Amino acid sequence: MRFTVRDLVYIAIFGAIWGALEMTLGSYLHVIIPPPATPLIGAGTIMTAIGMVVALIGRLFVPKAGSVLMIGVVTAMLKALSIGGVKLSPMIAIIIECLLAEAGLLLAGRPSRWGFVLAGSLAVLWTFFHKFLASYVFLGRGIYEVYVGMLRKGAQLLGVDGRYALVLIGIFPLVRIVMGGAAGWLAWGLGKVVQVRLARVAGGRHE
């Protein structure tokens, strides 16, 4: 589907908002809650949920397939300007998350709050699997090594015996699904409110 100039402007705006959040809030969160200390919910998971709120609101303003992905592309490009320079892993993660969000919206069919919930859940859920992919591809660590380390840290964080691995395996993705769903739910509500207010402002100017 082709995008109009108006669509591209909105895509650039929402991509810039998400990108700015990544460069500011995201960088700060990675400093105060580094990955080794956050096996359950890391800075990346939090920023993905926030980013999905922004991107899905953008989808309301550009209700066309591919708009969330385009917003993600803009964000990934801006991510390269973050402190520390170009980092392929988070840039790839953003693109994959947006692709999954697009898949969720496609599965939902007509635009709806529950479609946004599904899109957000799929996107944030990827942060669980991306940890394995990134550790293997970019750090050369084995998937099993990452898996065991995650379970050990998760058990320490929750104060449970490491033998309850299956419980931990379920908790990690479940938390992300809930966070993503909440992001989608919030995006639908906030987006509708913004649209109504902008419509009133535009209507007032024409009176």
N, C-alpha and C positions, 0 to 999 in steps of 0.2 A: 504494500500500500504506500502511495506517495504521500509525502508530507508537504504541506503548504509552508510559505514563509512564516506565517503566524505560528504554525506547529513547531517549526524549527526554533523560533524565538523562545517558546515555552520550554522546549527540550533543553535549550542552552541555559535557561534560567534555573530550572530544577536541577540540572546536572551541576551547575555552578554552586547551588546551595548545598547539595550533598558533598561536592568536592571540598567546599570551604569547611564544612563540618569535619570531614576526614583530616584536613590539614591542621585544624585547630583542636577541636575536642578529641578527635581520634588520636592525635599525637600525644596529647596530655594523658589520655586514658592508658595508652601503652606505657607511659612512664610510671604512673602510680599503681597500675595493676599489670605487671609484666606477665607474659605467658606461663612461666614456670609456677607462678603463684595462683593461677586461675584455671584449674582443670575443668571446672563445671561451667562457668560462664566467663569468657575472656573479653578483652576490649574489642576484639574483632566481632564477636557475637553481638555485643551491645551496639556497635556502630552499624552492623548490618541491619539490625532492627530499626534503628533510627533512619538509616538510608532508605529502607523500604517504605517508611512513612512518607518521606519526601518523594520518592520515585512513583509511588502509587497515587499520591495526590496529583503528581504530574500527569498520570494516566487519565485522570478525570478531565484535565484540561486538554489533553491530546488523546481522545478516545479511539486510538488506532493501534492495531497490532504492531509491535516493534518499538513503540514509544518508550516503554520502560527500558528496553535494551539500549536504545539510543541515549537515554539519560545516563545509563550505566557507563557507556563508552566515554561520554563527556567527563564523568566522575573519575574513571580510570586514568584518563589523560591528565586530569588535574592532580590525581594522586601521585603522579610522577614528580610533582613539584613539592611534595611533602618533605619534611625534615628527614634527611638520610638518603635523599635521591631516589632514583628509580628502583622499585622493588617489584619484581614480576609477580611474586606470589599473591599479594593483596590485590593487584590489578586484575589478575586472572580470576581471583575469587569474586570480585565485583561483577565481572562479565558473566560468569557461570550463575551467580545468584540472580542476576537479571533475566537470564535465559530461563531459569526455573520459574521465576515469577511470571514470565510470559506464558510458560506452559500451563501454570495454574490458572491464569486468566482465560486461556484457550479452552481448557477443560471445563471451566465454569460456564462458558457460553456467554450469555448476556451479562453486561456489567451489573454487579451486585455486591453488597457488603460481604457476603459469604465467599464470593469469588476473590475478593481482596484478601480475606482471611486465608484462603487456600494458597494464594500467591505468596503472601508473606511467610506462611509456614514453610513452604517448600524452599524459599530463598534462605531463610535463617537456618533451616535444617542442614543446609549444605556446609555451614561452618563446622559441623561435627566431622563430616567426611573430609573436608579440605585439610584438616589437621594431619590426617594420614597421608594424603596426596602430597602436600607441601613438604612434609618431613622426609618422604621417600625421594621425591624428585629434586628438591632444592638442598636438602641437608644430607641425603644419602643414608638416612636412618631407615631401618627395616620397619615395616608396618606393625609387626608383632611387638617390636621394642616400644613403639609409640603407644600401642594399645595397652601393654602392661604398665607403662609409666603413667598413663592416664587413669587407669583403674587404681593404681597405688595412691596417687595424689587425691583422687576422688574419695577414696575410702578414708584418707586422713582428714579431708575437709569435712566430710559428713559424720566422722566419728564412728564408722562401722567397720566390721571385719572384712578384710579383702576377699574372703571366701564368697561373699555375696556379690560376685562379679556380675551375674545376670541382672540383679537389681540395678547396679550402677550403669550397666549397658543400656538399660531402659530409661534411666533418669536423664542421662546426658542428652539424647535426642529429644526426649519428651519436653524438657525445659526449653529447648530451642523451638520446637513446634508451637508451644504456648506463647513464647515471646513473639514469634513471627505472626501468629494469628492475632495477637493483641495489636501488633503494628499495623496489620491490614485493616482491622476493625477501626482503629484510631484514624488511619488515613482516609477511610471512606467518610467518617463523620466530619473530620476537619476539612476535607476537600469540599464536601457539600456546603458547609458553612461559609467557606471562602468564596465559593461560586455564587451563593445567594447574595452575599454582601457586595461582591463586585458587580453583580447584575443590578443591585439597587443603586450603587454609585453611578453606573453607566446610565441607568434610567433617569436618575436625578439630573444628570447633565443635559439630557435631551428635553427636559420639561421647560 
